[in-house]
Each structure stands twice: as C-alpha cells, then as structure tokens.
C-alpha cells in the first residue's frame, strides 16, 4: 500500500522448512535494512524478467526443493557442462587441498545451490 512517498507492506510466512527458517533469520539480522534488501532482490528479478511488469509473463515461485530435476540429474548436467568447458570434474572432495578442488566439487556446488 502506498502512503505518501513510501510503500508499506507486512510480510509473513511460516517457519516450517529449512529455507523458510534461513530466510527468516536473515531478515531478522537485517533489521531496518530488510526493506532495502528486498527492493534490491526484486529489482534484479524484474531486470531479468521485464515482461512481468506488463503482466505478459506469469510469476513463478519455485523452491530448490521443487526443481524438475533430481540431485543425480543435476550432477550429470553439471559434469557435462564442466567437461564441455574443459574443467576438471571432481566427484567428491573429502579434504580439499586447494581452492580449485573445492570449487570444482559437484557435491559442493549442489550443496551451495540450497543457499539460493
């Protein structure tokens, strides 16, 4: 709702999943800066999907947990892309000895995907 020169909204969501808990904790830590953060994130989304402003494209809210691919399918796609790009594919890194090994670990990439 617009009030004068400001927009004012109330945001509420359940705290039932790991994603919801992480988002809730992040927003709590942001304190009075959460509004600026949300504006930045949504502005980036709008830049990536400009048709949304004209109502030409539907808003799709998805979760990493609801991706159309299984973890194994994602792993195989990542391996294929890395191989095509000439990158070394490291299947599993127990104790990385250097930054490159850690960055190229498919499991590390998939685990990091949960952060988004």
C-alpha positions in Angstrom: 0.0 0.0 0.0 1.4 3.4 -0.9 1.3 6.0 1.9 2.7 9.4 0.8 6.2 8.8 -0.6 6.5 5.4 0.9 5.2 1.9 0.3 4.2 -0.1 3.4 3.7 -3.9 3.4 3.5 -6.6 6.1 5.4 -9.8 5.3 4.5 -13.1 7.0 5.4 -16.7 6.2 5.6 -20.0 8.0 8.8 -21.2 9.7 8.4 -24.8 8.8 11.1 -25.6 6.2 14.9 -25.0 6.3 14.5 -22.4 3.5 11.9 -20.5 5.5 14.0 -20.6 8.7 17.1 -19.4 6.9 15.2 -16.5 5.2 13.5 -15.6 8.4 16.8 -15.5 10.3 18.5 -13.4 7.5 15.6 -10.9 7.6 15.8 -10.7 11.4 19.5 -9.9 11.2 18.9 -7.3 8.5 16.8 -5.3 10.9 15.8 -2.0 9.4 17.7 -2.8 6.3 15.4 -5.6 5.2 13.3 -3.3 3.0 16.3 -2.1 1.0 17.4 -5.8 0.6 14.0 -6.9 -0.6 13.9 -4.0 -3.1 17.3 -4.9 -4.5 16.4 -8.5 -4.9 13.1 -7.8 -6.6 14.6 -5.2 -8.8 17.1 -7.7 -10.0 14.3 -10.2 -10.7 12.4 -7.5 -12.7 15.5 -6.8 -14.7 15.8 -10.5 -15.5 12.1 -10.8 -16.3 11.0 -7.4 -17.7 7.7 -8.8 -19.1 6.5 -9.3 -15.5 5.7 -5.5 -15.3 3.4 -5.7 -18.2 1.6 -8.8 -17.0 2.9 -10.8 -20.0 4.7 -13.5 -18.1 3.4 -15.4 -15.1 5.2 -15.1 -11.8 6.7 -18.5 -11.0 7.8 -19.0 -7.4 9.8 -22.1 -7.1 12.0 -23.7 -4.5 15.2 -25.5 -4.9 13.4 -28.4 -3.3 10.8 -28.3 -6.1 13.2 -28.3 -9.1 12.2 -30.5 -12.0 15.5 -32.4 -11.8 16.8 -34.8 -9.2 20.1 -34.3 -7.5 21.6 -37.0 -9.7 20.3 -35.5 -12.9 21.7 -32.1 -11.8 25.0 -33.7 -11.1 25.2 -35.3 -14.6 24.2 -32.0 -16.2 26.9 -30.1 -14.3 29.5 -32.8 -15.2 28.6 -32.5 -18.9 28.9 -28.7 -18.8 32.2 -28.8 -16.9 33.6 -31.4 -19.3 32.5 -29.3 -22.3 34.1 -26.2 -20.8 37.4 -28.2 -20.3 37.1 -28.1 -16.5 38.3 -30.9 -14.2 35.4 -32.8 -12.7 36.0 -33.7 -9.1 33.3 -36.2 -7.9 33.8 -35.9 -4.2 36.2 -33.9 -2.1 36.8 -35.2 1.4 39.5 -32.8 2.4 40.2 -30.2 -0.2 43.9 -29.5 -0.6 43.4 -26.3 -2.5 40.7 -23.9 -3.5 40.3 -25.3 -7.1 39.4 -28.7 -5.8 36.8 -27.3 -3.6 35.3 -25.0 -6.3 35.1 -27.9 -8.8 33.4 -30.4 -6.5 30.0 -31.1 -7.9 28.7 -32.0 -4.4 29.9 -28.7 -3.1 28.1 -26.9 -6.0 24.8 -28.8 -5.3 25.1 -28.1 -1.6 25.6 -24.4 -2.3 22.6 -24.4 -4.5 20.5 -24.8 -1.4 21.7 -21.3 -0.3 19.7 -19.7 -3.0 
